[in-house]
Amino acid sequence: MPSSPFHVAVLGAGVFGVSAAVHLQRLGALVTLVTEAKPANGASSRSLSWLNSARRRSDAYHRLRMAGIDRYRTLSAHLPSADWLRFDGGLTWDAGGADNTIAAIQAHESALGYDSRLVSADDVPALLPGVNPRAIPPEGAIFNPGEGWVDLPSLIHHLLAEFTVEGGSLITDAGPGEVLVRAGRAVGLRLEEAREIQADAVVLATGPAVPRMAKTLGLTIPDSTPISMLVKTRPQFSRLKAVLNTPHVAIRPTPDGGLVMDSAWSEEEIIRHLDGACEVRDSTIARLLAEASAVLDGAPDLRFESFGMGPKPIPGDGEPVAGALPGVPGGFVLFSHSGATLGLIMGELIAHEIVTGAPHPLLAAFRPDRFR
Ligand SMILES: Cc1cc2nc3c(=O)[nH]c(=O)nc-3n(C[C@H](O)[C@H](O)[C@H](O)COP(=O)(O)OP(=O)(O)OC[C@H]3O[C@@H](n4cnc5c(N)ncnc54)[C@H](O)[C@@H]3O)c2cc1C
């Protein structure tokens, strides 16, 4: 460790900030975690949180995601009865017709050693209760037995319990903070009313606010963050345990016996007003529930409970952004899509880099300085 005691300030209590804070503390750092409102109030509060490395992506990104899933498996083995972290598999299918490439995708996954099986509609009832086999096209579906889902607010509160019991300092409802830079170096956080927190290193983990905040620190991160929506049903009887990814809806169970769902088309239907406010039509929610019902066994009457709407952080090139802020010694950043899958591993690796000063090879492809 560079100095003793080594103090790290983390800004943002979504999954990345909380994971970084806990892993830093496990490595012996003194950690102050500051967030503007309550923990788990941002993208992490309204995430489908499918734990996966499905389909095609760069080798480096696949490796990172597999390490991410590995950390969840370890956690799951320690918490076998947790109702917020489940590995009950995933089922994916595409629209039937000439453009259907599901067999090629399955072959690609298999070639990587990703547990992946091409299944037909007839196979599904025995493998995955709760799915409507008639929704699956003749080309079939991919069954990934090793996939799962996590309820991120539950994970965040689980990690925060460890963080506070072990002496970590958590400051909530702090209002918007920023990275404090002196003589070109990140030296802590500046909070409202000119309050300052001094630190030897700072982690910027403010989710969708990262690109705007990184810009004030001299780094332009291309940003493709859309407004997204996650709809939740009331608790109800459903035999679905797996995560479903289908042409018009993605669904997973929730710890309280409900379902959550999202889709690309419903995201596009969100109305963005000139003043920045967003709105969702009742018809969009109704159609999303109908699409979900259509892929579930027995076409259940799904009762709307709530929806969450807001930015879904996505870097412009689609790849994670993790590591030292170029030109600002002491500054580090975490910004990514698929932050559910990557939450534990990216927090662990950034903590390793901060505390040891040694770059971790798994993050080599995702350095913020690729945008310089
Ligand atoms: C609809 C949807 C579906 C998704 N599906 C999946 C999926 O299937 N699989 C998957 O792996 N990932 C998925 N994701 C992505 C994943 O949920 C996100 O990548 C992850 O939650 C991002 O976490 P974060 O910590 O970066 O951001 P956030 O959860 O937004 O946390 C940022 C925190 O920083 C705080 N903050 C912001 N600005 C400041 C400031 N200036 N000062 C202090 N605090 C500040 C916020 O209040 C918030 O608490 C999905 C996301 C959405 C929205």
The ligand as a MOL file (V3000), in Angstrom:
LIG
                    3D

  0  0  0     0  0            999 V3000
M  V30 BEGIN CTAB
M  V30 COUNTS 53 58 0 0 0
M  V30 BEGIN ATOM
M  V30 1 C -33.2640 -1.2050 -17.7560 0
M  V30 2 C -31.8750 -1.7150 -17.4630 0
M  V30 3 C -31.5580 -3.0410 -17.7650 0
M  V30 4 C -30.2780 -3.5230 -17.4950 0
M  V30 5 N -30.0120 -4.8260 -17.7280 0
M  V30 6 C -28.8070 -5.3370 -17.3890 0
M  V30 7 C -28.5600 -6.7320 -17.5280 0
M  V30 8 O -29.4410 -7.4950 -17.9150 0
M  V30 9 N -27.3420 -7.2080 -17.1730 0
M  V30 10 C -26.3380 -6.3860 -16.7080 0
M  V30 11 O -25.2540 -6.8840 -16.4080 0
M  V30 12 N -26.5460 -5.0550 -16.5590 0
M  V30 13 C -27.7480 -4.5220 -16.9000 0
M  V30 14 N -27.9870 -3.1870 -16.7590 0
M  V30 15 C -26.8570 -2.2990 -16.4310 0
M  V30 16 C -26.5680 -2.1370 -14.9690 0
M  V30 17 O -27.7340 -2.1080 -14.1990 0
M  V30 18 C -25.7790 -0.8290 -14.7910 0
M  V30 19 O -24.6120 -0.9080 -15.6020 0
M  V30 20 C -25.3560 -0.5880 -13.3600 0
M  V30 21 O -26.4660 -0.6290 -12.4850 0
M  V30 22 C -24.6680 0.7710 -13.2700 0
M  V30 23 O -24.2650 0.9810 -11.9380 0
M  V30 24 P -23.4950 2.3090 -11.5450 0
M  V30 25 O -22.9950 2.1130 -10.1750 0
M  V30 26 O -22.5180 2.6650 -12.6180 0
M  V30 27 O -24.6030 3.4710 -11.6480 0
M  V30 28 P -25.8470 3.8350 -10.7040 0
M  V30 29 O -26.5390 2.6270 -10.2260 0
M  V30 30 O -26.6510 4.8350 -11.4680 0
M  V30 31 O -25.1850 4.5210 -9.4470 0
M  V30 32 C -24.6100 5.8120 -9.4890 0
M  V30 33 C -24.7800 6.4510 -8.1380 0
M  V30 34 O -24.0670 7.6760 -8.1210 0
M  V30 35 C -24.8770 8.6750 -7.5070 0
M  V30 36 N -24.4320 9.9680 -8.0340 0
M  V30 37 C -24.5650 10.4520 -9.2890 0
M  V30 38 N -23.9920 11.6650 -9.3830 0
M  V30 39 C -23.4840 11.9440 -8.1650 0
M  V30 40 C -22.7460 13.0460 -7.6390 0
M  V30 41 N -22.3900 14.1050 -8.3910 0
M  V30 42 N -22.3870 13.0190 -6.3270 0
M  V30 43 C -22.7100 11.9650 -5.5400 0
M  V30 44 N -23.3960 10.8840 -5.9910 0
M  V30 45 C -23.7610 10.8710 -7.2930 0
M  V30 46 C -26.2940 8.3030 -7.9070 0
M  V30 47 O -27.2300 8.9070 -7.0370 0
M  V30 48 C -26.2410 6.7890 -7.8070 0
M  V30 49 O -26.5130 6.3500 -6.4880 0
M  V30 50 C -29.2750 -2.6610 -16.9860 0
M  V30 51 C -29.5860 -1.3380 -16.6650 0
M  V30 52 C -30.8740 -0.8660 -16.8910 0
M  V30 53 C -31.1970 0.5620 -16.5030 0
M  V30 END ATOM
M  V30 BEGIN BOND
M  V30 1 1 1 2
M  V30 2 1 2 3
M  V30 3 2 2 52
M  V30 4 2 3 4
M  V30 5 1 4 5
M  V30 6 1 4 50
M  V30 7 2 5 6
M  V30 8 1 6 7
M  V30 9 1 6 13
M  V30 10 2 7 8
M  V30 11 1 7 9
M  V30 12 1 9 10
M  V30 13 2 10 11
M  V30 14 1 10 12
M  V30 15 2 12 13
M  V30 16 1 13 14
M  V30 17 1 14 15
M  V30 18 1 14 50
M  V30 19 1 15 16
M  V30 20 1 16 17
M  V30 21 1 16 18
M  V30 22 1 18 19
M  V30 23 1 18 20
M  V30 24 1 20 21
M  V30 25 1 20 22
M  V30 26 1 22 23
M  V30 27 1 23 24
M  V30 28 2 24 25
M  V30 29 1 24 26
M  V30 30 1 24 27
M  V30 31 1 27 28
M  V30 32 2 28 29
M  V30 33 1 28 30
M  V30 34 1 28 31
M  V30 35 1 31 32
M  V30 36 1 32 33
M  V30 37 1 33 34
M  V30 38 1 33 48
M  V30 39 1 34 35
M  V30 40 1 35 36
M  V30 41 1 35 46
M  V30 42 1 36 37
M  V30 43 1 36 45
M  V30 44 2 37 38
M  V30 45 1 38 39
M  V30 46 1 39 40
M  V30 47 2 39 45
M  V30 48 1 40 41
M  V30 49 2 40 42
M  V30 50 1 42 43
M  V30 51 2 43 44
M  V30 52 1 44 45
M  V30 53 1 46 47
M  V30 54 1 46 48
M  V30 55 1 48 49
M  V30 56 2 50 51
M  V30 57 1 51 52
M  V30 58 1 52 53
M  V30 END BOND
M  V30 END CTAB
M  END
